[in-house]
Amino acid sequence: MPKNHDAEAADGRRRRSERSRLAIIKAALSLQEGGVLVPTAQQISDRAGVGIRSFFRHFEDMESLFEAADDHIRDSYESLFLGGDRTGTIAERLDHAVERRAGAYESLSNIVLGTQAQLWRYEILRKNYARNQRGLRKDLDDWLPELKSVSREVRETIEAISSFEMWHRLRSHQGLSKTSSILIVKNLLTTLIKADDIGHL
């Protein structure tokens, strides 16, 4: 009987620990999504409803927290880019690709900005960011396999136009609407593709 009681107590402690850990991860993401791009451990602890000591029992430093947060949301943010109708003419696929990325960039804007703000500080963020950039490049190839035959200069230009940085500039620095930003990106890509006679668009 005492052994069963001890096991139940241990299970209870483990579940509470797991709940606290998850609360910390969700609090960090919530703060970033809400505009606190570089939240402190104290801000995260306060939002999670745990003590600062509890924070550092679960995460030895901020870098380990960011790694756990990325693991927690990776499937959900990657799914924002995947899928969509990838059939049809190159013009149709380009339209769908831009619209798909626009929706993803809108959803992830503050998370991406928070990551970019701290790339200089944390190796794990640089590693994850590079992985995501490779994923976006592959995703563009899936949308537009014709790009595999273009020159490096054209390909890199297309990457730049379809990037989050371009999207953020249009939306934040130039204050354009989502609809206008989508139209600009589509027009730029269409003009470039026509000029290079890619897929006879």
N, C-alpha and C positions, 0 to 999 in steps of 0.2 A: 504493500500500500504506500509506504513512504516513497518508494522508487517511482511509482506512477505519479505521485504528487510532484516529485522533483522534475520528472520529465515534462509534465504539464506546465510547471512553472517556467522551465527552460524554453518550451515552445512559446509561451506567452511573452517572455522577454524578447525572443527572436522576432516574433510578429510585431511587437511594439518598435523594435529597432528598425525593422524593414519599413514600417509606416513612417517613422521619423526620417529615414533616409530618403524615401520617395517624396515626402513633404518638402524636404530641402531642395531636391532637384526641381520639383514643380514650382517652388517659390522663386528659384533663380530664373527659370524660364518665364514665369509670369511677370517678374520685374522687367526683364528685357523686353518682352512683348509690349509692356506698358510704357516703354520709353526710357527706363533706367538702364542704359546700355552697358554700363560697367558697375553692376551692383556689388556692394561690399559684403563680407561675410556677416556683419551685423545686420545689414538690411535684409539679407536672405533669411537669417535666423528669425528676425522679427516677423517677417511675412509667413514663415513656416510655423511659427508658434513654438519654437524650440530655443533652448539656451545656446549661447555661443559655444559653450563647452561641448554640447551635444553635436553641434556642427562639426567641430574638429575631431570628435570621436569617429564620425563617419567619413570625413574627408580631411586628409592631412594637410591639404592646401587647396587653393582655388583651381589649380590645374587638374587635380583629380576630380573635382566637382564638374568641371567643363567636360571632361572625358565621359563621366557618367551621364551627364545631360545629353550629350551627343548620342550615346548609345540608346538612351531612352526615347529620343524623338527621330532617330535616323529613318526608320521605316516610314513614318508619317510624312516627313518632309520630302523624302525621295519619291513617294507616291504622288506628290503634287506635280511632279514633272513627267512621270510615266503615264502611259495610256494615251487616250485621245485618238481621233481618226487619222491614221497615218497613210491612208490610201488617197488616190486621186492624182491630179496633176501637181507639178512642182509648185505652182502658184497656190493651189488649194492647201497643200501640205505646209507651205511657208506660213500662210495665214493661220492655220491651226497651231503651228509650233509657237508663233509669236503670242497668240492668245493664251496658250497653255502656260508659257513662261511668265507672261504678265500676271496671271492669277497667282502663280507660285511666288513670284517676287513680292507681290502685294502682301501675301500672307506671312512671308518670312523676313520682311524688310528689317525690322528692328533686331532680329536674331542675327542676321548677316552683318548689320552695322556694328553690333556689339562684338561679334567675332573679329571683324576687321580692325576695330579699335584696339584689340589686344593681341594681334598677331605678333607684334614685336616682342611680347612678353612670354608667351607660352608656346612651347614646341608642339604640344598636342593640338593646339588650334591651327598652327601652320600645317601640320600633317593632315588634319581633317579637311582643312580648306583646300589643300592641293588635291586630295582625293575627290572632293566634290567638284572641283574644276574639271578633273578628268572625266567624271561622270557626266557633266554637262556637255562636254565635247563629244562623248560617245552618243549621248542622247540626240545631239544635233545631227550626227551621222545617221542615226536611225530615222530621223524625220526626212533628211535630205541626203541620201546616199550619193547623189551626184557630186557632192562637195569633195568626195575623195579624189576626184580627177582635176580639181582646180589648183592653181598655183598657191604657194604658201602665203603670198601677200594677200591674195583674195580671201583665202580661208581665214587668216588672222583678222582681216577686216570684218568679216562676217561674225566671227567670234566676239569682236569688240562691240559691234552694233547690237548683238543679241544678249549682251552681258547684263548682269545686275547693275554694274556701275553706270552703264548707259541709261538703264531704266530709272535708277535713283536720281541721276542728273535731271532727266526730263520731269520726273514727278516732284522732286524736292527743290532742286536748285532753280529750275525754270518754271515751277509751279503749274505744270500742265495737268490736265485731267487724265484719267486712265485711258479713256477713249482716244484722246488726242495723242497720247504717248504711243499707244498701240499703232495708230495710223502712221505716225512718223517712222517708227521702227520698220513697219511693213514697207513703207515707201522707200526707205533707204536700202533695205535688203533687195527689194524688187529691182530698183535701179541698178544696183551692183550686179545682180544676177543677170539682168538683161544685157548690161554692158559686156559681161564676160561670156554671154551666150551659153549659160549653164542650162542644160536640159531644154533649150529652146522655149523658154518661158514666154 
